[in-house]
Amino acid sequence: MSRRIVIPSVLAFIVLSGLVITLSPHNMRRVQSGFLGLISPFLKTGSSVEKKYREFREGLKTLDQLEEENKRLNVINKDLSATNQTLRGLEAENNELRKALEYRARAIFTLKPARIIGRDSSTYYNKVIIDRGYGDGLDKDGDQPVLTEAGLVGKTKEVAEHSATVVLIADEACRVSANVEGTQIQGIVKGERVSGTGAPNVGLNHIPKTANLQPGLNVFSSGAGGVFPSGVLIGQVKEFKAGGLDGHAILIPAVDLTTLEDVFVVMGKNK
């Protein structure tokens, strides 16, 4: 630093110090007051900046807390959603069981409840295995109708002590004598293979080509043949086609054969 700056600065400091020392208390307070007046805006600015900084820091802390709270609420929400789904599933299952029990109570047949315990992918639309056999009262020779509260499922075939194979109505080997509601038309319901698809059709065959069956008509078992009781719903007409000699209708089964879980085996008529 050059002497031209240092010497005047030192002299100014000495003069100011002397003035401060020689000032009376009253004048000293005036000087202090003036000095404070000069620096007050800077002090206020510094205080305001500090306050804003502190609020900013607290705001950051609050955002972190909100993020944690949001994560916690998301977990709780997912847990509640899963619980709700489970409860809805249980409610649906309970409703299905209630309907089945009510159907069993009012049925004119003696029914043996059974559960699906097996299904082969190669015969998925044709056969299922139930957890009832001759040890549970089923006939060893089979040919007992199997149904649900919605309609006809099929019939028992191979019967073991505590299990049995059920041939579904979508199988070609399961043939059911049937009639169409509100008409005198009768025919045979059986499964029909469809090329290029895994799921077979369920068809009503040997009906007059002039039948002209309308979609939505119900088809019931007629009781002819002695295997299936009469009056069990098989399905509804989906479409009708007239052939050269007779007519043919494709049915929508009353029972969804792909989602079967619980069924009833018809043991005989109630007395």
Helices and strands as residue ranges (DSSP letters): H 3-22, H 25-106, E 109-118, G 121-123, E 127-130, G 134-136, E 145-147, E 152-159, E 164-168, E 176-180, E 186-192, E 201-207, E 218-221, E 233-242, E 247-253, E 262-269
